[in-house]
Amino acid sequence: MADGFRFDLIPPGAGVLCAVSGGADSMYLLCRLLEGRERYGWTVCAAHLDHGLRESAGRDADFVRAWCEARGVPLSAGREDVAALARREGLGIEEAGRAARYRFLEDTARETGCALIATGHHAGDNAETVLMNLIRGCGLKGLTGIPQRRGNIVRPMLEVSRPEIESYLRERAVPHVEDETNAGLDYARNRVRHRLLPLLEELNPRAAAHIAAAARRLGEDEELLSAQAAPLIAQGLDIPEGLALPVRALREAPRPLALRCCAGALERAGLRGGAVHLDKILALALGEGPSAQIHVPGGTVRRQYELLVFSPGPEPEPGPPPPMELVEGKSRWGDWTVTCIQGTCPEKAYISPWEFYLEPGRYTIRPRREGDRIALGPRPSKTVKKLMIDEKIPARRRDHVPVLAAGEEAAAVGGFGPERSRLARPGGPALHIILKDGGE
């Protein structure tokens, strides 16, 4: 089988920073980069970030440190409290982890003088991304998958399959560690990885590779269409409110180019939007209403006779989800997933702010209320409002953090933890509570 690793993405003599978690994919990447160090004179450094979410993370850091020391690879290791970051920024755990990881990599690349950063995304990851985008709804751009290069980020493994990675490591006796959360099915991507892709590979063992190859070809089409749309986007005028685009430019263009013009105008104005927003913007331009308006992430787009005006501004905040009874199994409350399992309390009732055992009873999932108080661990009782202020959670997000209430009293707060008086007794009956922000 031909080697799909893209050595040509990294120029001879370049400095490259390898993102290393210690898992199979990143260990394969590091090994291939060290091959390039010998063949092309690359300077190879490594970076490892502990997200502060797993007790086994220290083991992973120790493993990576020892492996790099034995092979003369300079390693930069860091730690970020991703859960706290998610609370402060109103992000899901996955999104917060991604933001922290790339920020750490960029900072480390500057400190080490590496011009490029290499990540271990492989053909399976690319296929998962295409499938996820397709399921959620996307245009052609969403089907192009993960780019092989974006800025100073390179991904030389996108044409390498997981079996090829495992075979390479096995033949060379390269060890690795596994993140146990990758095997869980709480995250949508994990379900695509462990359920959907294996089903497709039953039909064709090369399914992931074929999806990744199709994404690459679609990427070439997207690049051409985007280049053809560039002159249309250039017709937009920067104005104090944002960007004004002549409606005529969209009416006269073929629909594929008009949609890309809308996407480019959003980007120029500092706004965001997916395929559904682009369809609505184009309908706004082609419709008869001379003063209609739609909301997009980050602001608004309005029709002003023969102009479309793209304006950044505050987005209308949806109200908090209504209260609901906590039931056994998984419950969705806004962006949160609350899992409740009846069982026996282990030796420790408190595991983390996201997982603990409450005494049995009837609980409600609801937004915070004025006067809610909670005593976390050995600390004195504090109002939920003060807790959120201290953690710098934006005011617009505070009513979207779930409170588990027993009657009128707060028994737990999402991401902060349980009221100590409500914890179950070891060996006694209990409700095992697991909370995830944006986990589905």
C-alpha positions as CSV (number, residue, x, y, z in Angstrom):
1,M,0.0,0.0,0.0
2,A,1.3,3.4,-1.0
3,D,2.5,5.7,1.8
4,G,-0.1,8.5,2.3
5,F,2.0,10.6,4.6
6,R,2.5,14.1,3.0
7,F,6.2,14.9,3.6
8,D,5.9,17.5,0.9
9,L,3.7,19.7,3.1
10,I,6.8,20.6,5.1
11,P,9.8,22.3,3.3
12,P,13.3,21.0,3.8
13,G,15.0,22.5,6.8
14,A,11.8,23.8,8.3
15,G,11.0,23.9,12.0
16,V,7.9,21.9,12.9
17,L,6.0,21.6,16.2
18,C,4.3,18.3,16.7
19,A,1.1,18.2,18.8
20,V,1.5,15.1,20.9
21,S,-1.2,13.7,23.2
22,G,0.5,10.3,23.6
23,G,-2.3,8.5,21.7
24,A,-1.6,6.3,18.6
25,D,-2.3,9.1,16.0
26,S,0.1,11.6,17.6
27,M,2.8,9.0,18.2
28,Y,2.6,8.0,14.6
29,L,2.9,11.7,13.6
30,L,5.9,12.3,15.8
31,C,7.7,9.2,14.4
32,R,7.1,10.3,10.8
33,L,8.3,13.8,11.6
34,L,11.5,12.3,13.1
35,E,11.9,10.4,9.8
36,G,11.7,13.8,8.1
37,R,14.3,15.2,10.5
38,E,16.7,12.6,9.2
39,R,15.7,12.9,5.5
40,Y,14.9,16.6,5.1
41,G,16.8,18.3,7.9
42,W,13.7,19.4,9.8
43,T,13.9,20.7,13.3
44,V,11.2,18.8,15.3
45,C,9.8,20.0,18.6
46,A,6.8,18.5,20.5
47,A,4.0,20.1,22.6
48,H,1.6,18.4,25.1
49,L,-1.4,20.1,26.8
50,D,-3.2,18.6,29.8
51,H,-6.9,19.8,29.6
52,G,-7.4,19.2,33.3
53,L,-10.4,16.9,32.7
54,R,-9.0,13.4,33.5
55,E,-7.2,11.9,36.4
56,S,-5.1,9.9,34.0
57,A,-3.8,13.0,32.2
58,G,-0.7,13.1,34.4
59,R,0.2,9.6,33.2
60,D,-0.1,10.7,29.6
61,A,2.2,13.7,30.2
62,D,4.8,11.5,31.9
63,F,4.7,9.1,29.0
64,V,5.2,11.8,26.4
65,R,8.0,13.4,28.4
66,A,10.0,10.2,28.8
67,W,9.6,9.2,25.1
68,C,10.7,12.6,23.9
69,E,13.7,12.8,26.3
70,A,14.9,9.4,25.1
71,R,14.9,10.6,21.5
72,G,16.2,14.1,22.0
73,V,12.9,15.8,21.1
74,P,12.4,19.2,22.9
75,L,9.0,19.1,24.6
76,S,6.9,21.9,25.9
77,A,4.2,20.8,28.3
78,G,1.3,22.9,29.7
79,R,-2.0,22.6,31.5
80,E,-5.3,24.4,31.0
81,D,-8.5,24.2,33.2
82,V,-10.7,23.6,30.2
83,A,-13.8,23.2,32.3
84,A,-13.3,26.6,33.8
85,L,-12.7,28.1,30.4
86,A,-15.9,26.5,29.1
87,R,-17.8,28.1,31.9
88,R,-16.3,31.6,31.5
89,E,-16.7,31.7,27.7
90,G,-20.1,29.9,27.5
91,L,-18.6,27.1,25.3
92,G,-19.0,23.4,25.2
93,I,-16.2,21.3,26.6
94,E,-15.0,20.1,23.2
95,E,-15.1,23.6,21.7
96,A,-13.2,25.0,24.8
97,G,-10.6,22.2,24.6
98,R,-10.0,22.9,20.9
99,A,-9.6,26.7,21.5
100,A,-7.2,26.1,24.4
101,R,-5.2,23.5,22.5
102,Y,-4.6,25.7,19.4
103,R,-3.8,28.7,21.5
104,F,-1.2,26.7,23.4
105,L,0.2,25.3,20.1
106,E,0.5,28.8,18.6
107,D,2.2,30.2,21.7
108,T,4.6,27.3,21.8
109,A,5.5,27.6,18.1
110,R,6.4,31.2,18.6
111,E,8.5,30.4,21.7
112,T,10.4,27.5,19.9
113,G,10.8,29.3,16.6
114,C,8.8,26.6,14.7
115,A,7.3,28.0,11.5
116,L,4.8,25.1,11.2
117,I,2.5,23.2,13.6
118,A,1.6,19.6,12.7
119,T,-1.5,17.8,14.0
120,G,-2.4,14.1,13.9
121,H,-5.7,14.2,12.0
122,H,-6.0,11.1,9.8
123,A,-8.3,9.8,7.1
124,G,-10.8,8.5,9.7
125,D,-11.0,11.9,11.3
126,N,-11.5,13.5,7.9
127,A,-14.3,11.1,7.1
128,E,-15.9,11.7,10.5
129,T,-15.8,15.5,9.9
130,V,-17.5,15.1,6.5
131,L,-20.2,12.9,8.0
132,M,-20.8,15.2,10.9
133,N,-21.2,18.2,8.7
134,L,-23.5,16.3,6.3
135,I,-25.7,15.2,9.2
136,R,-25.9,18.7,10.7
137,G,-26.5,20.3,7.3
138,C,-23.9,22.0,5.2
139,G,-23.0,23.2,1.8
140,L,-20.1,22.1,-0.4
141,K,-17.5,23.7,1.8
142,G,-18.6,21.5,4.7
143,L,-18.0,18.4,2.6
144,T,-14.4,19.3,1.9
145,G,-13.5,18.0,5.4
146,I,-10.3,19.0,7.2
147,P,-7.9,21.2,5.2
148,Q,-4.4,19.8,4.8
149,R,-3.0,23.2,5.4
150,R,-4.5,26.3,7.0
151,G,-2.2,29.1,7.9
152,N,0.8,27.6,9.7
153,I,-1.2,24.4,10.6
154,V,-0.3,21.3,8.5
155,R,-2.0,17.9,8.6
156,P,0.2,15.5,6.7
157,M,-1.8,12.3,7.8
158,L,-5.2,13.0,6.2
159,E,-4.6,10.3,3.6
160,V,-3.4,7.7,6.2
161,S,-6.0,5.3,7.6
162,R,-6.2,4.2,11.2
163,P,-5.3,0.6,10.3
164,E,-2.1,1.9,8.6
165,I,-1.3,3.9,11.8
166,E,-1.7,0.8,14.0
167,S,0.3,-1.4,11.7
168,Y,3.2,1.1,11.6
169,L,3.3,1.4,15.4
170,R,3.0,-2.4,15.9
171,E,5.8,-3.2,13.4
172,R,8.2,-0.7,15.1
173,A,7.0,-1.5,18.7
174,V,6.1,2.2,19.3
175,P,4.0,2.5,22.5
176,H,1.1,4.8,23.1
177,V,-1.5,5.7,25.7
178,E,-5.2,5.8,25.2
179,D,-7.6,8.6,26.3
180,E,-10.5,6.5,27.9
181,T,-13.0,9.2,27.0
182,N,-12.5,8.4,23.3
183,A,-14.4,5.1,23.8
184,G,-17.5,6.8,25.3
185,L,-20.6,7.5,23.3
186,D,-21.7,10.7,25.0
187,Y,-20.2,12.9,22.2
188,A,-21.8,12.8,18.7
189,R,-18.4,12.5,17.1
190,N,-17.6,9.4,19.2
191,R,-20.9,7.8,18.0
192,V,-20.0,8.5,14.4
193,R,-16.5,7.0,15.0
194,H,-17.7,3.9,16.9
195,R,-21.0,3.2,15.3
196,L,-21.5,4.9,11.9
197,L,-18.1,4.5,10.4
198,P,-17.7,0.8,11.3
199,L,-21.1,0.2,9.7
200,L,-19.9,1.9,6.5
201,E,-16.7,-0.1,6.6
202,E,-18.7,-3.3,6.7
203,L,-19.9,-2.3,3.3
204,N,-16.4,-1.3,2.1
205,P,-13.3,-1.5,4.3
206,R,-11.9,1.6,2.4
207,A,-15.0,3.7,3.2
208,A,-13.1,6.2,5.4
209,A,-10.3,6.6,2.8
210,H,-12.8,7.0,0.0
211,I,-14.8,9.7,1.9
212,A,-11.5,11.5,2.6
213,A,-10.5,11.3,-1.1
214,A,-13.9,12.6,-2.1
215,A,-13.5,15.5,0.3
216,R,-10.1,16.4,-1.2
217,R,-11.7,16.5,-4.7
218,L,-14.6,18.5,-3.5
219,G,-12.1,20.9,-1.9
220,E,-10.6,21.5,-5.3
221,D,-14.1,22.4,-6.7
222,E,-14.8,24.6,-3.7
223,E,-11.5,26.5,-4.2
224,L,-12.3,27.1,-7.9
225,L,-15.9,28.3,-7.2
226,S,-14.7,30.6,-4.4
227,A,-12.1,32.2,-6.7
228,Q,-14.8,32.9,-9.2
229,A,-17.0,34.5,-6.5
230,A,-14.2,36.8,-5.3
231,P,-15.0,39.6,-7.8
232,L,-18.6,39.6,-6.5
233,I,-17.4,39.9,-2.9
234,A,-15.1,42.8,-4.0
235,Q,-18.2,44.8,-5.0
236,G,-19.1,45.1,-1.3
237,L,-18.4,48.6,0.3
238,D,-17.1,49.0,3.8
239,I,-19.5,51.3,5.7
240,P,-19.7,52.4,9.4
241,E,-22.4,49.8,10.0
242,G,-20.4,47.0,8.5
243,L,-20.6,46.0,4.8
244,A,-23.0,47.0,2.0
245,L,-23.4,44.7,-1.0
246,P,-25.4,45.5,-4.2
247,V,-28.3,43.2,-4.5
248,R,-27.7,43.2,-8.3
249,A,-24.4,41.3,-7.8
250,L,-26.4,38.4,-6.3
251,R,-29.3,38.5,-8.7
252,E,-27.1,38.3,-11.8
253,A,-24.8,35.5,-10.5
254,P,-25.3,31.8,-10.8
255,R,-26.6,30.5,-7.4
256,P,-23.4,28.6,-6.4
257,L,-21.4,31.9,-6.9
258,A,-24.1,34.0,-5.2
259,L,-24.0,31.8,-2.1
260,R,-20.3,32.1,-1.9
261,C,-20.6,35.8,-2.3
262,C,-22.9,35.8,0.7
263,A,-20.4,33.8,2.7
264,G,-17.6,36.1,1.8
265,A,-19.6,39.2,2.7
266,L,-20.4,37.6,6.1
267,E,-16.7,37.0,6.7
268,R,-15.7,40.5,5.6
269,A,-18.3,42.0,8.0
270,G,-17.0,39.9,10.9
271,L,-20.2,37.8,11.0
272,R,-20.7,34.0,10.9
273,G,-23.2,31.6,9.4
274,G,-23.8,28.2,8.0
275,A,-25.6,26.9,4.9
276,V,-29.1,27.7,6.3
277,H,-28.0,31.3,6.9
278,L,-26.6,31.6,3.4
279,D,-29.9,30.4,1.9
280,K,-31.8,33.0,3.9
281,I,-29.5,35.8,2.9
282,L,-29.8,34.9,-0.8
283,A,-33.6,34.7,-0.4
284,L,-33.5,38.2,1.2
285,A,-31.6,39.5,-1.9
286,L,-33.9,37.8,-4.4
287,G,-37.2,38.6,-2.6
288,E,-39.5,41.5,-3.1
289,G,-39.4,42.9,0.4
290,P,-37.2,46.1,0.3
291,S,-36.6,46.3,4.1
292,A,-36.6,42.7,5.5
293,Q,-34.0,41.6,8.0
294,I,-32.6,38.3,9.4
295,H,-30.4,37.5,12.4
296,V,-27.1,35.7,11.8
297,P,-24.5,34.7,14.4
298,G,-22.8,37.9,15.4
299,G,-25.3,40.4,14.0
300,T,-27.9,41.0,11.3
301,V,-28.3,41.2,7.5
302,R,-31.0,43.5,6.3
303,R,-32.3,44.5,2.9
304,Q,-32.1,48.2,2.2
305,Y,-33.7,48.5,-1.2
306,E,-31.0,47.6,-3.6
307,L,-28.4,46.9,-1.0
308,L,-27.8,44.2,1.5
309,V,-26.3,45.6,4.7
310,F,-24.2,43.2,6.9
311,S,-24.0,44.6,10.4
312,P,-22.2,43.2,13.4
313,G,-24.1,43.7,16.7
314,P,-25.4,41.9,19.7
315,E,-27.4,38.8,19.0
316,P,-30.8,38.3,20.7
317,E,-30.3,36.0,23.6
318,P,-32.8,33.1,23.8
319,G,-34.4,32.7,27.2
320,P,-33.4,29.9,29.6
321,P,-34.9,26.4,29.1
322,P,-38.0,25.8,31.3
323,P,-37.7,23.7,34.5
324,M,-38.0,20.0,34.1
325,E,-38.0,17.0,36.4
326,L,-34.8,15.0,36.7
327,V,-35.5,11.5,35.4
328,E,-33.4,8.3,35.1
329,G,-31.3,8.2,31.9
330,K,-30.2,11.2,29.8
331,S,-32.0,14.5,29.8
332,R,-31.3,17.5,27.5
333,W,-31.7,20.9,29.2
334,G,-30.6,23.6,26.7
335,D,-27.0,22.9,25.7
336,W,-26.5,20.6,28.6
337,T,-26.9,16.8,29.0
338,V,-27.8,15.6,32.5
339,T,-27.4,11.9,33.1
340,C,-29.0,10.3,36.1
341,I,-28.3,6.6,37.1
342,Q,-29.8,4.9,40.2
343,G,-27.3,2.8,42.0
344,T,-25.0,2.5,45.1
345,C,-22.7,5.3,46.2
346,P,-19.0,4.3,46.0
347,E,-16.4,5.2,48.6
348,K,-16.2,8.7,47.3
349,A,-19.5,10.5,46.5
350,Y,-17.7,13.4,44.9
351,I,-15.7,12.8,41.7
352,S,-15.6,16.1,40.0
353,P,-17.8,19.2,39.5
354,W,-19.2,17.4,36.6
355,E,-19.8,14.0,38.2
356,F,-21.0,13.0,41.7
357,Y,-23.5,11.0,43.7
358,L,-26.6,12.7,45.3
359,E,-28.8,11.2,47.9
360,P,-32.0,9.8,46.4
361,G,-35.0,12.1,46.1
362,R,-36.9,14.2,43.7
363,Y,-34.9,16.8,41.8
364,T,-35.7,19.5,39.3
365,I,-33.4,20.9,36.6
366,R,-34.0,24.6,36.3
367,P,-32.2,28.0,35.9
368,R,-30.8,29.8,38.9
369,R,-33.1,31.8,41.1
370,E,-32.6,34.8,43.2
371,G,-31.4,33.6,46.6
372,D,-30.1,30.2,45.5
373,R,-27.2,29.3,47.8
374,I,-24.8,26.3,47.8
375,A,-22.0,25.0,49.9
376,L,-19.3,23.4,47.7
377,G,-17.0,21.0,49.5
378,P,-15.5,22.4,52.7
379,R,-16.1,26.0,51.6
380,P,-18.7,28.2,53.3
381,S,-22.1,28.6,51.7
382,K,-22.2,31.2,48.8
383,T,-24.9,32.5,46.5
384,V,-25.0,30.9,43.1
385,K,-24.9,34.4,41.7
386,K,-21.7,35.2,43.5
387,L,-20.2,31.9,42.4
388,M,-20.8,32.7,38.7
389,I,-19.5,36.3,39.1
390,D,-16.3,34.9,40.7
391,E,-15.8,32.5,37.9
392,K,-16.4,35.3,35.4
393,I,-19.3,33.6,33.6
394,P,-20.8,36.1,31.3
395,A,-24.1,37.5,32.5
396,R,-25.9,36.3,29.3
397,R,-24.9,32.7,30.1
398,R,-25.7,32.5,33.8
399,D,-29.4,31.6,33.3
400,H,-28.3,28.8,30.9
401,V,-26.3,26.9,33.6
402,P,-28.5,24.1,35.1
403,V,-29.3,24.1,38.8
404,L,-30.4,20.7,40.3
405,A,-32.9,21.7,42.9
406,A,-34.5,19.7,45.7
407,G,-37.7,21.6,46.4
408,E,-36.6,25.2,46.6
409,E,-33.0,24.5,47.5
410,A,-30.1,24.2,45.1
411,A,-28.6,20.7,45.3
412,A,-26.0,21.1,42.5
413,V,-24.9,23.6,39.9
414,G,-23.6,22.6,36.5
415,G,-19.8,22.8,36.3
416,F,-19.5,23.9,40.0
417,G,-20.6,20.7,41.8
418,P,-23.0,19.5,44.4
419,E,-24.2,20.9,47.7
420,R,-22.2,19.0,50.3
421,S,-25.3,18.2,52.5
422,R,-26.9,16.5,49.5
423,L,-24.1,14.0,48.7
424,A,-25.0,10.4,49.2
425,R,-23.4,8.2,51.8
426,P,-20.8,5.6,50.7
427,G,-22.5,2.2,50.4
428,G,-26.0,3.7,50.4
429,P,-28.5,4.2,47.6
430,A,-27.6,7.1,45.3
431,L,-28.3,9.0,42.1
432,H,-25.1,9.0,39.9
433,I,-25.1,12.4,38.2
434,I,-23.0,13.3,35.2
435,L,-23.3,16.7,33.5
436,K,-21.9,17.7,30.1
437,D,-22.0,21.2,28.6
438,G,-22.6,21.1,24.9
439,G,-21.8,17.4,24.8
440,E,-24.3,16.3,22.3
